[in-house]
């Protein structure tokens, strides 16, 4: 009898009314590189079991990584945790069996096969680095080198079972690649990092990305701060993806709405953004980071509109908030770490694009900034929607042309203004970045601090 | 659960050498993390995670490979070391050659100080602490009060084929809060925590009522505070903010692996003036208020490393490999988040050494500026290659005519590594260091516990926006 079955069978012996076992077994190969060479490969096998139990309206959680040891010890610990918890009159119990989303594809045979041949993988990684260097030089760099790179791919086996009859298992693959290239041009030295973060290794797609990103990598030599003032800004798709994740996603969590730390509470069915903004949660994107047939509570994931033409339509729900709010369509209960109960998070977040490219936006800009990358945006405040970020890779645009590369300047504002009255345009260049699909965006009159 | 004591790590290193490895080291970790989250009067999470696992690193003709496993039976471990050696051989054609610095063999045992094991305190008492805090904080103007208690016990064993044997145990405990205020139609939030490398005695020593009420006052005041218009300001940074500045603006760029990868703007600048002559920056493994790192994860004793002395760059931070490649002494900065992760060069506790100003004197001496405080701040980030760094403060105060005046909201500060530390023109004599059981420093996806601190400093002409 395996751990899950034994735990399900024995929970009542320990005085627990209900139980849920969530297990994740992961096998990955990771390769780090430094100064154009592989630094070291690593094989990592892990397994974590997270067991939630409840008695009446009290619940608790115990997680074990690696060998579980005796089920009795785990159940005994869980019982003491549940006893110490407090009564929550809204505790809904664990979810019933409602099936899984069969349209989701999260496992890629080719990726799983690739990780079996370590030597071939190392050779491929070396080629990816070499091709990136070659392409960046072809784009005009005097010299290019890979300062750091990492690639991690593998399989993750998700299992979820509870005492209400839920018992599902889903093997998924994953792929995380990042390459940081140092670029010397006649204007000076700079760098550029690009990422592939999803559930597939698609070589054609990967080499196309190298072509695209190499053209961007050569733009930032001789960068310096700009003068403080108001600028029209063009946010590159990656930057907008990060802002959506860091500032908007927490505000869409029904748990944060419940506990009055979301600016969107009481805003359902109201206009919160420009009519250009339509945002959805979509687990069916093929082999993307958030593609999962069920969430961490065993509830089927499902596609849903969150914002439709600027109007707030839905929040993200775990099972607890879906029952509390009597809301349709949960399936967004995910754990940020094993010892923590699932909270509402998106599967894949999709912001619908419109028309236009960065090049066209630049031509239409009399004075503005193109922001290709920032640091520190994760310290923005989702409670107020206030954005704070430091531009590391930007371009100053004057009279429709790029006049200077920019770094070391801050940009501040509010996401509800940026994607509301200040939003001028959304591009057609939607890119999925770590489970968030977003196009580039043009935003009017933004505060920038520099010289 | 299995224990690292059940694993014969000496035998493992021998086995690796017999199979052809030039060097083998083994890290075994037993980790326990307890977390209670008390969310607006409800225990939202109560639970713990326990783990035991092993990491093997082998070097074969200069090529390295890691293997991490949580299956600790003898058969599984034997097979693991064979796989690791095969992997190292596979990478020979593509890999950079490792060059581990020589140092005396380390045999050591260390344990952080504590008097009351948090494991011996029942969970009900921990929940009661959060319930008590919730009661103190409750106010019509606070719309959300989220509290948490965290405890970490981290025991690490290290052995290498060179004969090193080290065992190090750390306990950290802390309480955190995330408050949301609603005043005059405006919302604001504040996150903060108090942690210590200690046991439950820390919880008993802190005056939680004062701690909670001060944070409530700060968030309520900042709700209606103004924002600083983006631009250049003279700023006074408090003790913790200075530590964050040093950690981001200098610490990361001094890490040996970023020097070797040509990623740091400090490469080739050893012996150069890189800061004001008032600036001395130290990285130290064991210091009051900080994280506990007496040995790194390669068994090297963590030295007190002076990175910058009176404005001159004097040392980088090193692992065995970066010390070997850069012909330097290992400094004890090789760290990994867990047994699952590879070694990186990381900071431990970084701080600014004090000078002779008094804080009051410094404020009086500042005609127009901003007093930047860390409470409610958000940490920082850096790009060592471009030299751009940033950090977010908590709520602070404008300084007008030598006095603290109007409160201002949390702000973002930005600078360039080779410019900002040259603009420091005053350092105070007060000194403190802070760490956290809820977070730390992130690098390549690994978070390790660190400490930051120092004295108050004044930085002229810094980019800031609210």
Interface residues (C-beta under 8 A of the other chain):
Chain A: X30 X32 X34 X35 X37 X38 X39 X40 X41 X42 X43 X44 X45 X46 X47 X48 X50 X58 X60 X61 X62 X63 X64 X65 X66 X67 X68 X69 X73 X77 X80 X81 X83 X84 X85 X86 X88 X118 X119 X122 X123 X125 X126 X145 X147 X148 X150 X180 X182 X190 X191 X223 X225 X228 X259 X260 X261 X263 X337 X338 X339 X340 X341 X375 X376 X378 X379 X381 X383 X384 X388 X389 X390 X392 X407 X408 X409 X410 X411 X412 X447 X448 X449 X450 X451
Chain B: X1 X2 X31 X33 X35 X37 X39 X40 X42 X43 X44 X45 X46 X47 X48 X49 X50 X51 X52 X53 X57 X63 X64 X65 X66 X67 X68 X69 X70 X71 X72 X83 X84 X86 X87 X88 X90 X91 X93 X94 X95 X96 X122 X123 X124 X126 X127 X131 X143 X144 X146 X178 X180 X182 X187 X188 X189 X227 X229 X230 X231 X232 X257 X260 X261 X262 X263 X340 X342 X378 X379 X380 X381 X382 X383 X385 X386 X388 X389 X390 X391 X392 X410 X411 X412 X413 X414 X415 X416 X444 X463 X464 X465 X466
